[in-house]
């Protein structure tokens, strides 16, 4: 990270001086060292951020924000875009978070990253459940983790945050927000009236002085905001110091471990959460107020389960922890036909070294 800051500083020092109406005492020395724009989405033309995720309906934002920062740092450190996918759920639950209390302590989660690290998503996938449940990461997850050596708080001044963003990587920030934030569609966000209605944790990845804003990664899916991203005004007054004076903006440093474990990547693509399938045809779920688990896929008629898998020799399909089918040839799929009610679909991908990864999805058979 310091290499980037040094390169930016050198470039700025080589720029020709221009006239300005400031006196010597008006000029902030730090400000001269910072470029007018910076983003981890564009480092010499390379986007080191990872795809937007969706935490709903669980209040797991602290873990999502930390993992987003780590994933970017992992790619930059290796100098390769390979879209690492860390287990946000593992970090959330193993660091002491629960759905019932509605959060994990951000300090506890950061310390967990120092002591234990976080494995890839295949060790503990996201089930999109609105309640607590028995959980356990796959055996051997300890060998698939990345850790950090330190974390710390950053001063809330714009220049201090800019410098930390360049030197340390994406920043994890605690924010409070207003009701209109739920309906944000784009532009630079700044609320003007009323009181905050909730708290959240997100990840700053850049800034733009021409718009006086931060570039921020959210974890509410790609249908929210600017395809999952938002721009927050420098003076939006959203940062929350829940952990004491001077807290609210966190950096993480010293990422190490096993960033590219020799493990399969597997994702269920059909069915998909928040979707309804009528004889194999999928549409976004509209009737969300029915007495059915909100994110669970709803199924009417037969359906072919489809998955995408990398580094995989076989995929085993389970319904409610009972093995139903093993497919050894890509594209991996299976014909689903289950009894009415709520079920859990688990897929287990295994590679030639007998290392496995999971994906999980709850679904409700209507007919």
BELBELBEL-V801065 format. One record per run of one state. SS is the DSSP state (H for helix, E for strand, C for the rest). FROM is the first residue (numbers start at 1). TO is the last residue. If there is no record, write none. Layout:
# BELBELBEL-V801065
ss=SS from=FROM to=TO
ss=SS from=FROM to=TO
This chain:
# BELBELBEL-V801065
ss=C from=1 to=1
ss=H from=2 to=14
ss=C from=15 to=23
ss=H from=24 to=26
ss=C from=27 to=28
ss=H from=29 to=32
ss=C from=33 to=36
ss=E from=37 to=39
ss=C from=40 to=42
ss=E from=43 to=43
ss=C from=44 to=45
ss=E from=46 to=46
ss=C from=47 to=53
ss=E from=54 to=54
ss=C from=55 to=60
ss=H from=61 to=78
ss=C from=79 to=85
ss=E from=86 to=86
ss=C from=87 to=87
ss=H from=88 to=94
ss=C from=95 to=97
ss=E from=98 to=98
ss=C from=99 to=102
ss=E from=103 to=103
ss=C from=104 to=105
ss=H from=106 to=115
ss=C from=116 to=117
ss=E from=118 to=120
ss=H from=121 to=123
ss=C from=124 to=140
ss=H from=141 to=144
ss=E from=145 to=147
ss=C from=148 to=149
ss=E from=150 to=153
ss=C from=154 to=157
ss=H from=158 to=168
ss=C from=169 to=170
ss=E from=171 to=177
ss=C from=178 to=178
ss=H from=179 to=183
ss=C from=184 to=187
ss=E from=188 to=189
ss=C from=190 to=197
ss=E from=198 to=208
ss=C from=209 to=212
ss=E from=213 to=217
ss=C from=218 to=219
ss=E from=220 to=220
ss=C from=221 to=225
ss=E from=226 to=226
ss=C from=227 to=228
ss=E from=229 to=233
ss=C from=234 to=238
ss=E from=239 to=239
ss=C from=240 to=248
ss=E from=249 to=253
ss=C from=254 to=255
ss=E from=256 to=257
ss=C from=258 to=264
ss=E from=265 to=270
ss=C from=271 to=274
ss=E from=275 to=278
ss=C from=279 to=280
ss=E from=281 to=284
ss=C from=285 to=296
ss=E from=297 to=300
ss=C from=301 to=302
ss=E from=303 to=310
ss=C from=311 to=313
ss=E from=314 to=319
ss=C from=320 to=321
ss=E from=322 to=327
ss=C from=328 to=332
ss=E from=333 to=336
ss=C from=337 to=340
ss=E from=341 to=350
ss=C from=351 to=355
ss=E from=356 to=365
ss=C from=366 to=367
